[in-house]
Amino acid sequence: MRTARIALPLVLALAIACPVLAAGKCCAAKKAPACPAAQRVDKMVEGLTLTDAQKASLAAVKKQYGPKLTAAIKKLDVRTPEQKKAAAQAAKEAKAAGKTGKELHQAIEAAVKLTDTQKTQLACAKKEMGTVEKDLCKKVMAVLTPEQKQELKKCQCPMLSAGETCQSKCQSKKAPACPAAQRVDKMVAGLTLTDAQKTSLAAVKKEYGPKLMAAIKKLDVKTPEQKKAIAEAAKEAKAAGKKGKELHQAIEAAVTLTEAQKTQLAEAKKTMGALEKELRQKVMSVLTPEQKDQLKKAHQAKKQCAK
């Protein structure tokens, strides 16, 4: 009984005090959303042993790019409240039906049809996000030592797929991606395909995979000595701060192809172009007029954004 008399005032006191403790631990405080820059930087340098100076530099990078990435992420959400509600309902029903991954994504996309204006906005937002992430990557790499960069390169860092770590990437090296599959998947990205269409496209990938692999090999007409010279030229050009067109020109200047090599390369490019044209025609023959129109509008949106 005495214990109850002591405990009751204590419970009441806590009940009164808890809402007042704004920053206290009595009531579980909601955490602020994780900084997108911090998430990306931490993932990129995972597994590396950093000095205190590097940690301080990376903290500054996180602080600089946090607001930029947050703003870019917000621009990616071009949907109206009604579209968000429809997407949430579609996601709930798809999950209840046991759909996951790509199937779940397609079900959500099918429930929400973006307008042409929204598609243009989204294309521009994706482009902006890509630019910001590329700049962030460069900032991080500038802080690392050559040895640390080499370690990341071995693990195919700095940009890993969702849920992957540098260690897991190294431990599970995948076979080279099928060039036909890469091209086909990119062409039909964003479309909701039927099972019959997926089967037809799988057959197209299987048919053109070996053909494209052979054509890609023919594009490499350089000798081992020329490849070594190119690697050295690229290293020196990058060290001098060259990139893009300047970097490409520096590499080209380091190696002069023979007339025979130039002829081989021209023929290889012609073969590759013809194969890619055939592949595109095969893919387009599988799609409906509505899907073709959807791809056309998406392409126009990208062009408009690039202006």
Residue pairs with C-beta under 8 A, 6 or more apart in sequence:
14 26
17 26
18 24
18 26
18 27
19 27
21 27
23 29
35 62
35 66
35 70
36 66
36 69
36 70
36 73
37 61
37 62
37 63
37 64
37 65
37 66
37 68
37 69
37 136
38 62
38 66
40 69
40 133
40 136
41 58
41 61
41 62
41 136
41 140
43 160
43 165
44 137
44 140
44 152
44 157
44 158
44 159
45 58
45 140
45 144
45 148
46 165
46 166
46 167
47 151
47 155
47 165
47 166
47 167
48 144
48 148
48 151
48 152
50 58
54 143
54 144
57 143
58 140
58 143
61 136
61 139
61 140
61 143
64 139
65 132
65 135
65 136
65 139
68 132
69 129
69 132
69 133
69 136
72 125
72 128
72 129
72 132
73 129
75 121
75 124
75 125
75 128
75 129
76 122
76 125
76 126
76 129
78 114
78 118
78 121
78 122
78 125
79 87
79 112
79 114
79 118
83 112
83 114
86 111
86 112
87 108
87 111
87 112
89 111
90 107
90 108
90 110
90 111
90 112
91 104
91 107
91 108
93 107
94 103
94 104
94 107
94 108
95 104
99 107
106 192
106 193
109 190
109 192
110 192
114 122
116 297
116 301
119 297
119 298
119 301
120 301
120 304
120 305
122 301
123 298
123 301
123 302
123 304
123 305
124 305
127 305
127 306
133 159
137 158
137 159
140 158
141 149
141 158
144 152
152 158
152 166
154 170
155 166
155 167
155 169
155 170
156 169
157 166
157 169
160 166
160 169
178 205
178 209
178 213
179 209
179 212
179 213
179 216
180 204
180 205
180 206
180 207
180 208
180 209
180 211
180 212
180 279
181 205
181 209
183 212
183 276
183 279
184 201
184 204
184 205
184 279
184 283
187 280
187 283
187 295
188 201
188 283
188 287
188 291
188 295
190 294
190 298
191 287
191 291
191 294
191 295
193 201
197 286
197 287
200 286
201 283
201 286
204 279
204 282
204 283
204 286
207 282
208 275
208 278
208 279
208 282
211 275
212 272
212 275
212 276
212 279
215 268
215 271
215 272
215 275
216 272
218 264
218 267
218 268
218 271
218 272
219 265
219 268
219 269
219 272
221 257
221 261
221 264
221 265
221 268
222 230
222 255
222 257
222 261
226 255
226 257
229 254
229 255
230 251
230 254
230 255
232 254
233 250
233 251
233 253
233 254
233 255
234 247
234 250
234 251
236 250
237 246
237 247
237 250
237 251
238 247
242 250
257 265
284 292
287 295
